[in-house]
Amino acid sequence: MPTNANFFVLMYTNKMISKLKKEQILYESLINKASDKDFMISFHDYFSFIEKEGIGLCSHLNEPIKERNKDEDTLKNLYIEILSSVTKFIKDIELFLKKEGLEKEFLFEDRLRDAKSYLNSAIRVMSVSMLDSIHSEMVDVTRELKKLGFEKELEKYVNKDRHARLNTEDIIAFEKRKQLSSDINIFHKKDARSLAGVFVRLLTLYAEINKMEGVGEIKINIDTFLSDLGERNKNTEYMKLISGELTNGKYFKKENYLSDVERFHQSIVMNNAEEEISDKKEILYLEGDDIYHYKKGKLKQTKRGAKEYKYIIMLKNIIRYMPTKTSEISIKNFEKNVPKDRSVGTEYRSNLISKGSFDKFLADNNLKNSHPDTEEKILHITDTYIYFNNNL
């Protein structure tokens, strides 16, 4: 299965606008490539950007990736548990056969040799089919032992059927094999439609291309013949594709990845759309009589019946009448900017800060009284001064 993906979240700034535009340009260039060769070259450019400069555009995938990694770890742990049980079972049978002087009998020797060969492969790569092959070999062993009259000795290794007879195919060490197969199928179905699955498939392709760019001839080891052969075939295909000797790929094929690329791009657009329009110079601003946040958009506010709370009116006054490019002003001078019909007194500290009203208003909107760049308080008020660090 693909390697776990690690993420880090970057602080959003207005520079994200150019990153979104760059992603759009690279994406459009990628999907318009006609040949598999040009698609793969363009894909490497696109994902190199995503991996480095554009990683902040993928922060919406943090939690889905963590969930996928957790599901993958659960599968691996179950597989390891089955392998441990199977390994112990084979060793126990070997010891028993040696004790009974049967270790050189052709059937036992042949089946155990094949079972251990499959086991060595199963340890390197998670494979239900390898477990099936081991099971098939060991069923021949348990069946033969039953024929030879070792039913009592088999009772701790195989289950009984509904008639209380030993079922030599129902080996206890393999009991969770069907559960593993079912869980893997569920994992793959979920992975096929999830954004985390999309990202990991594209990340895997990117890693494969990087690998092919950096390796020479792949040597084949007899113990890992099939996996090595697969890697060599991939490497040969990629080199022929890039050199122009091959027109269409089998593994490195545009149509294999186009749908995932489109879904990945759409997720970036949908989850970073607010950044694209975030050209405001202030953290908090007003549209009509509503308070907006440069990232969150319109903020919710409670009312006392049809009337606004006093602290909300004061906050709106600060947002609306604070002099441009000024972060501090005396309350006495500030009140000169506020029309008489909008003024609700000068107890700004008491209403907004001392009672915790401003902090609670922000918390209700999943925000904090902290500037995104400097981490200073956005709003701080003393008895005589207003400090409003609202500029970005």
C-alpha positions as CSV (number, residue, x, y, z in Angstrom):
1,M,0.0,0.0,0.0
2,P,1.1,3.6,-0.5
3,T,3.4,5.3,2.0
4,N,1.8,7.5,4.7
5,A,1.7,11.1,3.7
6,N,2.9,13.8,6.2
7,F,1.5,17.3,6.2
8,F,2.2,20.6,7.7
9,V,-0.2,23.6,7.7
10,L,1.0,27.0,6.6
11,M,-0.4,30.3,7.8
12,Y,-2.7,31.7,5.1
13,T,-1.7,35.1,3.7
14,N,-2.6,37.1,0.7
15,K,0.3,35.5,-1.1
16,M,-2.0,32.5,-1.3
17,I,-3.7,34.3,-4.2
18,S,-0.7,33.8,-6.4
19,K,-0.3,30.2,-5.4
20,L,-3.9,29.5,-6.4
21,K,-3.3,31.1,-9.7
22,K,-0.1,29.2,-10.2
23,E,-1.9,25.9,-9.4
24,Q,-4.6,26.8,-11.9
25,I,-2.0,27.5,-14.6
26,L,-0.1,24.3,-14.0
27,Y,-3.4,22.3,-13.8
28,E,-4.7,23.6,-17.1
29,S,-1.4,22.9,-18.7
30,L,-1.4,19.3,-17.3
31,I,-4.9,18.3,-18.4
32,N,-4.4,19.7,-21.9
33,K,-1.5,17.5,-22.6
34,A,-2.4,15.0,-25.4
35,S,0.3,12.3,-25.1
36,D,1.2,10.1,-22.1
37,K,4.8,11.3,-22.2
38,D,3.8,15.0,-22.1
39,F,1.2,14.3,-19.4
40,M,3.8,12.7,-17.1
41,I,6.4,15.4,-17.6
42,S,3.7,18.1,-16.9
43,F,2.4,16.1,-13.9
44,H,5.9,16.1,-12.4
45,D,6.0,19.9,-12.7
46,Y,2.5,20.2,-11.2
47,F,3.1,17.9,-8.2
48,S,6.6,19.4,-7.5
49,F,4.7,22.7,-7.0
50,I,2.1,21.0,-4.8
51,E,4.7,19.2,-2.7
52,K,6.7,22.4,-2.0
53,E,5.2,25.9,-2.6
54,G,1.6,24.7,-2.8
55,I,1.4,22.4,0.2
56,G,-0.6,25.0,2.1
57,L,-3.4,24.6,-0.5
58,C,-3.8,21.0,0.7
59,S,-4.4,21.7,4.4
60,H,-8.0,20.5,4.0
61,L,-6.6,17.0,3.5
62,N,-4.9,16.9,6.9
63,E,-7.7,15.1,8.8
64,P,-8.7,12.8,5.9
65,I,-5.1,11.7,5.5
66,K,-4.8,11.0,9.3
67,E,-8.0,8.9,9.1
68,R,-6.7,7.0,6.1
69,N,-3.4,6.3,7.8
70,K,-5.3,5.1,10.9
71,D,-7.3,2.7,8.7
72,E,-4.2,1.5,6.9
73,D,-2.4,0.9,10.3
74,T,-5.4,-1.2,11.5
75,L,-5.1,-3.4,8.4
76,K,-1.4,-3.8,8.8
77,N,-1.8,-4.8,12.5
78,L,-4.4,-7.4,11.6
79,Y,-2.2,-8.8,8.9
80,I,0.8,-9.0,11.3
81,E,-1.4,-10.8,13.8
82,I,-2.4,-13.4,11.2
83,L,1.2,-13.8,10.1
84,S,2.4,-14.4,13.6
85,S,-0.3,-17.0,14.2
86,V,0.5,-18.8,10.9
87,T,4.3,-18.7,11.6
88,K,3.8,-20.3,15.0
89,F,1.4,-22.9,13.5
90,I,4.0,-23.9,10.9
91,K,6.7,-24.2,13.5
92,D,4.5,-26.3,15.8
93,I,3.7,-28.7,12.9
94,E,7.4,-29.0,12.0
95,L,8.3,-29.9,15.6
96,F,5.5,-32.4,15.8
97,L,6.5,-34.1,12.5
98,K,10.1,-34.2,13.7
99,K,9.0,-35.8,16.9
100,E,7.0,-38.4,15.1
101,G,9.7,-39.0,12.5
102,L,7.6,-37.8,9.6
103,E,9.6,-34.7,8.6
104,K,11.1,-36.5,5.6
105,E,7.8,-37.8,4.2
106,F,7.4,-36.4,0.7
107,L,4.0,-34.7,1.2
108,F,4.9,-33.1,4.5
109,E,8.4,-32.0,3.2
110,D,7.0,-30.6,-0.1
111,R,4.0,-28.7,1.4
112,L,6.0,-27.2,4.3
113,R,8.8,-26.1,1.9
114,D,6.2,-24.3,-0.3
115,A,4.3,-22.9,2.7
116,K,7.5,-21.4,4.1
117,S,8.4,-19.9,0.7
118,Y,5.0,-18.2,0.4
119,L,5.4,-17.1,4.0
120,N,8.7,-15.3,3.2
121,S,6.9,-13.5,0.4
122,A,3.9,-12.6,2.6
123,I,6.2,-11.1,5.2
124,R,7.6,-8.6,2.6
125,V,4.4,-7.6,1.0
126,M,0.9,-7.6,2.4
127,S,-0.9,-10.2,0.3
128,V,-4.2,-12.1,1.0
129,S,-3.5,-14.3,-2.0
130,M,-0.2,-15.4,-0.3
131,L,-2.1,-16.3,2.8
132,D,-4.5,-18.3,0.7
133,S,-1.6,-20.2,-0.8
134,I,-0.1,-20.9,2.6
135,H,-3.5,-22.1,3.8
136,S,-3.9,-24.4,0.8
137,E,-0.5,-26.1,1.5
138,M,-1.2,-26.5,5.2
139,V,-4.7,-28.0,4.6
140,D,-2.9,-30.8,2.8
141,V,-0.8,-31.3,5.9
142,T,-3.7,-31.3,8.4
143,R,-5.7,-33.6,6.1
144,E,-2.8,-36.1,5.9
145,L,-2.3,-36.0,9.6
146,K,-5.9,-36.7,10.2
147,K,-5.7,-39.7,7.8
148,L,-2.7,-41.0,9.9
149,G,-4.8,-40.9,13.0
150,F,-3.5,-37.8,14.8
151,E,-7.0,-36.3,15.4
152,K,-6.4,-35.6,19.1
153,E,-3.1,-33.8,18.3
154,L,-4.9,-31.7,15.6
155,E,-7.7,-30.5,18.0
156,K,-5.7,-27.4,19.1
157,Y,-4.9,-26.4,15.5
158,V,-8.2,-26.9,13.6
159,N,-11.9,-26.2,14.4
160,K,-14.7,-28.7,14.5
161,D,-17.7,-28.6,12.2
162,R,-21.4,-28.6,13.4
163,H,-21.2,-32.3,13.7
164,A,-18.3,-32.1,16.1
165,R,-15.9,-33.5,13.5
166,L,-12.5,-32.1,12.8
167,N,-12.6,-29.8,9.8
168,T,-9.0,-29.9,8.5
169,E,-9.7,-26.9,6.2
170,D,-10.7,-24.7,9.2
171,I,-7.3,-24.0,10.6
172,I,-7.4,-21.7,13.7
173,A,-4.3,-19.7,12.7
174,F,-6.1,-18.5,9.5
175,E,-9.4,-17.6,11.2
176,K,-9.1,-13.9,10.6
177,R,-8.1,-14.2,7.0
178,K,-11.6,-13.6,5.7
179,Q,-12.0,-10.6,8.0
180,L,-8.7,-9.2,6.6
181,S,-9.9,-9.8,3.0
182,S,-13.3,-8.0,3.7
183,D,-11.6,-5.1,5.5
184,I,-9.1,-4.6,2.6
185,N,-12.0,-4.5,0.1
186,I,-13.8,-1.9,2.3
187,F,-10.6,0.1,2.5
188,H,-10.1,0.0,-1.3
189,K,-13.7,1.0,-2.0
190,K,-13.4,3.9,0.5
191,D,-10.1,4.9,-1.0
192,A,-11.4,4.9,-4.5
193,R,-13.9,7.7,-3.7
194,S,-12.1,9.6,-0.9
195,L,-9.9,12.7,-1.4
196,A,-7.3,11.2,0.8
197,G,-7.2,8.2,-1.6
198,V,-6.9,10.6,-4.6
199,F,-4.0,12.4,-3.0
200,V,-2.1,9.2,-2.0
201,R,-2.5,7.8,-5.5
202,L,-1.1,11.0,-7.1
203,L,1.6,11.2,-4.4
204,T,2.5,7.6,-5.3
205,L,2.8,8.4,-9.0
206,Y,5.0,11.4,-8.2
207,A,7.2,9.2,-6.1
208,E,7.4,6.6,-8.9
209,I,8.4,9.2,-11.4
210,N,11.1,10.5,-9.1
211,K,12.3,7.0,-8.5
212,M,12.4,6.2,-12.3
213,E,14.4,9.4,-12.9
214,G,17.0,8.4,-10.4
215,V,17.6,4.6,-10.9
216,G,19.6,2.6,-13.4
217,E,19.1,-1.0,-14.3
218,I,16.9,-2.8,-11.7
219,K,18.4,-6.1,-10.7
220,I,16.1,-9.1,-10.1
221,N,16.5,-11.1,-6.9
222,I,15.1,-14.7,-6.9
223,D,13.5,-14.1,-3.5
224,T,11.6,-11.0,-4.7
225,F,11.2,-12.1,-8.4
226,L,7.7,-10.8,-9.0
227,S,8.0,-7.4,-7.4
228,D,11.4,-6.8,-8.9
229,L,10.1,-7.8,-12.3
230,G,7.2,-5.4,-11.9
231,E,9.6,-2.6,-11.0
232,R,11.9,-3.4,-14.0
233,N,8.9,-3.3,-16.3
234,K,7.8,0.1,-14.9
235,N,11.3,1.4,-15.3
236,T,11.6,0.2,-18.9
237,E,8.2,1.6,-19.8
238,Y,9.0,5.0,-18.3
239,M,12.4,5.3,-20.1
240,K,10.9,4.3,-23.4
241,L,8.0,6.7,-23.0
242,I,10.2,9.7,-22.1
243,S,12.7,8.9,-24.9
244,G,9.8,8.8,-27.4
245,E,10.4,5.1,-28.3
246,L,7.0,4.3,-26.7
247,T,3.9,6.4,-27.6
248,N,1.4,5.0,-25.1
249,G,2.0,3.8,-21.6
250,K,0.4,1.0,-19.6
251,Y,1.2,2.1,-16.0
252,F,2.3,5.7,-16.9
253,K,-0.9,6.4,-18.8
254,K,-2.8,9.7,-18.7
255,E,-6.3,8.2,-18.5
256,N,-5.3,6.2,-15.4
257,Y,-4.8,9.5,-13.4
258,L,-6.8,12.2,-15.2
259,S,-9.9,11.7,-13.0
260,D,-7.8,11.9,-9.8
261,V,-6.1,15.0,-11.0
262,E,-9.4,16.7,-11.7
263,R,-10.9,15.8,-8.3
264,F,-7.7,16.9,-6.6
265,H,-7.8,20.3,-8.4
266,Q,-11.5,20.8,-7.6
267,S,-10.9,20.1,-3.9
268,I,-8.2,22.8,-3.9
269,V,-10.5,25.3,-5.6
270,M,-13.5,24.5,-3.3
271,N,-11.4,24.6,-0.1
272,N,-9.3,27.7,-0.9
273,A,-11.9,29.8,-2.7
274,E,-12.1,32.3,0.1
275,E,-8.4,33.0,-0.3
276,E,-8.8,33.9,-3.9
277,I,-11.1,36.8,-3.0
278,S,-9.3,37.7,0.1
279,D,-7.9,41.1,-1.0
280,K,-9.1,43.0,2.1
281,K,-6.6,45.2,3.9
282,E,-8.4,44.7,7.2
283,I,-9.0,41.7,9.4
284,L,-12.5,42.9,10.4
285,Y,-14.6,45.0,8.1
286,L,-18.2,46.0,7.6
287,E,-20.5,45.3,4.7
288,G,-23.8,47.2,5.3
289,D,-24.3,46.6,9.0
290,D,-22.8,43.2,9.2
291,I,-19.3,42.3,10.5
292,Y,-17.0,40.3,8.2
293,H,-13.7,38.6,8.7
294,Y,-11.2,38.6,5.9
295,K,-11.1,34.7,5.9
296,K,-14.3,33.6,7.6
297,G,-16.7,35.9,5.8
298,K,-19.8,37.1,7.6
299,L,-19.7,36.6,11.4
300,K,-22.7,35.6,13.4
301,Q,-23.8,37.9,16.2
302,T,-26.6,37.5,18.8
303,K,-29.1,40.2,19.4
304,R,-31.2,41.2,22.4
305,G,-34.6,40.9,20.7
306,A,-34.6,43.3,17.8
307,K,-31.8,45.5,19.4
308,E,-28.1,45.0,19.2
309,Y,-26.0,44.6,22.3
310,K,-24.1,47.7,23.3
311,Y,-20.7,46.0,22.8
312,I,-21.6,45.1,19.2
313,I,-22.5,48.8,18.5
314,M,-19.2,49.9,20.0
315,L,-17.2,47.3,18.0
316,K,-18.9,48.4,14.8
317,N,-18.0,52.0,15.6
318,I,-14.4,51.1,16.1
319,I,-14.3,49.2,12.8
320,R,-16.1,52.0,11.0
321,Y,-14.6,55.1,12.5
322,M,-11.1,54.1,13.4
323,P,-8.8,56.4,11.3
324,T,-7.2,54.7,8.3
325,K,-3.7,53.3,8.9
326,T,-4.0,54.1,12.6
327,S,-3.7,51.4,15.3
328,E,-4.1,53.5,18.4
329,I,-6.2,56.5,19.4
330,S,-7.4,58.1,22.6
331,I,-11.0,57.5,23.4
332,K,-11.6,61.2,23.7
333,N,-10.3,61.8,20.1
334,F,-12.0,58.7,18.8
335,E,-15.4,59.9,20.0
336,K,-15.0,63.0,17.8
337,N,-15.2,60.7,14.8
338,V,-18.4,59.0,15.9
339,P,-21.8,60.6,14.9
340,K,-23.9,61.5,17.9
341,D,-26.7,59.1,16.8
342,R,-24.2,56.2,16.8
343,S,-22.5,57.0,20.1
344,V,-23.4,54.8,23.0
345,G,-20.9,56.2,25.6
346,T,-17.2,56.0,26.3
347,E,-17.1,52.8,28.4
348,Y,-15.3,50.8,25.7
349,R,-13.1,48.9,28.0
350,S,-15.9,47.9,30.3
351,N,-18.3,46.8,27.6
352,L,-15.8,45.1,25.2
353,I,-12.9,43.9,27.2
354,S,-13.6,43.7,31.0
355,K,-16.8,41.6,30.5
356,G,-15.0,39.4,27.9
357,S,-17.7,40.3,25.3
358,F,-15.2,40.8,22.4
359,D,-13.4,37.5,23.1
360,K,-16.7,35.6,23.4
361,F,-17.9,37.1,20.1
362,L,-14.7,35.9,18.4
363,A,-14.9,32.5,20.1
364,D,-18.5,32.0,18.9
365,N,-17.1,32.4,15.3
366,N,-14.1,30.1,15.9
367,L,-11.7,33.1,16.0
368,K,-9.2,34.5,18.5
369,N,-8.2,38.0,19.5
370,S,-4.8,37.5,17.8
371,H,-3.4,39.1,14.7
372,P,-2.6,36.4,12.0
373,D,0.8,37.9,11.3
374,T,2.1,39.5,14.5
375,E,0.0,37.5,17.1
376,E,-0.6,40.8,18.9
377,K,-4.1,41.4,20.2
378,I,-6.4,42.7,17.5
379,L,-8.3,44.8,20.0
380,H,-7.0,46.1,23.3
381,I,-8.6,48.9,25.3
382,T,-7.5,50.8,28.4
383,D,-9.5,53.4,30.3
384,T,-8.2,56.1,27.9
385,Y,-6.9,54.5,24.7
386,I,-8.2,52.1,22.0
387,Y,-5.5,49.9,20.3
388,F,-7.0,48.3,17.2
389,N,-4.4,46.2,15.2
390,N,-6.8,45.6,12.3
391,N,-4.6,46.1,9.3
392,L,-3.1,43.2,7.4
